[in-house]
């Protein structure tokens, strides 16, 4: 069998395609690289925008100072816990409800599905939400990070659409063998819908890891501060010397900051790297499922 001859037009198209995709890859990657090299460069040069391609005046003092932030380890643990537990609960709820909404025997199935989807478009606002959370005793409570985001309509829609693409004969065969709903879900459905589960896990974990507004509104106990909120406070304090002086617990941060000539820019760069790095490390694990999951979960037919 003869191979198709490569024409000059094909070569031109290939070259142009590689150039375009290389450009877009550079546009996506360079901001992260820029932040990273500036966090490792001399702070005065970084402040003046002199660091563009390679680190200048390489040092690790910025990371050393951020690591010394009071309560950082506790905040890191809280962020890890809320990300792991919150993501697991969100994935299980989304997958199970997505499966149940495909069951025609479910009581008032269409009503409950539409009721859940309606919450994607309507919400009462921050004040009623805060009052509800307070009445449920979820203020200054770790579970205030978990329960409010357990049911996510968008993820449920993705899972429901993916489940509808599965041949019904699989479930019918399990029913004939005497399997019940939970057995069918965990033994038949879950292994088949791994791509959409991985997709939902990516979305949910990124949302949990990056969230700090719930901490701002619900938490006053420093023991429950997340990593993002702790670093957010550190950035604000480092940006205003007056704010630091007025806060006696930040005296050590003042001395360290002055001694190593940290700037607002160097602090922002360093904090950004610390916050983004865990997600960048986790994403490749699920990336192979992402495209398949989001395409099948979003398009029916």
URLIN-V26316 format. One line per field, one symbol per residue. phi: phi as a letter, one per 40 degrees, with the letter a starting at -180 (. if undefined). psi: psi as a letter, one per 40 degrees, with the letter a starting at -180 (. if undefined). A space follows every 10 residues. Layout:
phi=???
psi=???
//
This chain:
phi=.ccccccdcc cccccccccc cccccccccd dccccccccb cdccccccgc cbbbcbgdab ccccccccdc gccccccccc cccccccccc cccccccdcc cccccccfdc cccccccdcc bbachccdcc ccccccgbcf bdcccbccbc bbdccccccd ccccccdccc cccccccgcc dccccccbcd cccddccccc ccdccccccc cbcccccbbb cdcbcccccc cccccccccb ccccccbccb dccccccccb fcbccccccc ccccccddcc ccddccdccc cccccccbbc h
psi=hiihhhiddd dddddddddd dddddddddd ddddddddee ihdddddefe hddihhfhie dddddddehh eddddddddd dddddddddd dddddddddd eeheehhfdd dddddddded dhieiddddd dddddefeif hdeedddded hhdddddddd dddeehhedd ddddddeeia dddddddddd ddfddddddd ddddddddde hedddddehe hdeeiidddd ddddddddeh dddddehdee ddddddddde fiiddddddd dddddddddd dddddedded ddddddeehi .
//
